[in-house]
């Protein structure tokens, strides 16, 4: 299966804008981004947005978890 470009929204304001476009293999899976001392989780609920003339699925922030020690 080909990867799909997505847009991440929400979460910490300090998350770099360059890290807001990512690629996933499956729109049904959550996206987990390592950030600071934890992970930011994003999920897709059918929303899309246009970026540079291309419609991309939007993954919204849904939770933060700590890195296990």
C-alpha positions in Angstrom: 0.0 0.0 0.0 1.3 3.5 -0.9 1.8 6.0 1.9 -0.5 9.0 2.1 0.5 12.6 3.0 -1.5 14.0 6.0 -1.8 17.2 8.0 -1.5 17.2 11.8 -3.5 19.7 13.8 -3.8 20.6 17.5 -1.4 19.4 20.2 1.3 21.5 21.7 1.9 24.9 20.1 5.7 24.2 20.3 5.4 21.3 17.8 7.3 22.5 14.7 5.2 23.6 11.7 7.6 21.5 9.5 6.4 18.4 11.5 2.8 19.1 10.7 2.8 17.3 7.4 3.6 13.6 7.6 3.0 10.3 5.8 1.0 7.3 6.9 0.2 3.9 5.4 -3.3 3.6 6.8 -5.8 6.4 7.6 -7.4 4.2 10.3 -4.3 4.0 12.4 -3.3 6.7 15.0 -0.2 8.7 14.4 2.3 8.8 17.3 4.9 11.6 17.2 7.8 11.7 19.7 7.9 15.1 21.3 9.7 16.3 24.4 9.3 13.7 27.2 6.3 11.9 25.6 4.3 11.1 22.5 1.6 13.2 20.8 -1.2 11.1 19.3 -3.3 12.2 16.3 -6.3 10.4 14.7 -8.4 10.9 11.5 -12.1 11.4 11.5 -12.8 12.1 7.8 -11.8 15.7 7.7 -9.7 17.0 4.8 -8.0 20.3 4.1 -6.1 21.9 1.1 -2.4 22.4 1.3 -0.6 23.8 -1.8 -3.5 22.9 -4.0 -3.7 19.3 -2.8 -6.5 17.9 -0.5 -4.9 16.1 2.5 -6.6 14.1 5.3 -6.5 16.0 8.7 -5.4 14.1 11.8 -6.4 15.9 15.0 -4.5 15.7 18.3 -6.3 13.3 20.6 -3.9 12.6 23.5 -0.4 12.7 25.0 1.4 9.8 26.6 4.6 9.7 28.6 7.6 7.7 27.4 7.9 4.5 29.4 11.0 4.2 31.5 
